Amino acid sequence: MVDQAENVNVPVAALAALAVEYWRLGKWLNGAGVPGAGPARHAVRKMGDFLKSVEVDVEQMEGKPFDAGMACVVVDSVEDEGMEAGKVMIEETVSPLVMWKGKVVRNAEVVTRKGREGK
């Protein structure tokens, strides 16, 4: 039997990679009408519980106003003629923001939507 007080050293980068895959699986399960997905949803909940227990947080960015100072990498940007010129919003999260103990350990990757300049 293993002593419950034993610890395993895991690089924060590995926890961040796990957090991204947890987010992707959860996003897919929420959007897909997968028959018999109960066990997978349970596994995602358990992964989320584990990540919380080691103080890893995952943040989706959709719908937030974009600011150049955000911990985001813009992988694509689309113009929206219906938006106010100069306004920039995050349209899609390609990869989430991952934080450990309140500090950014992996930047989000996002697609932005921006108002057309010179409207």
Order of alpha helices (4+ residues) and beta strands (2+ residues): alpha-alpha-beta-beta-beta-beta-beta-beta
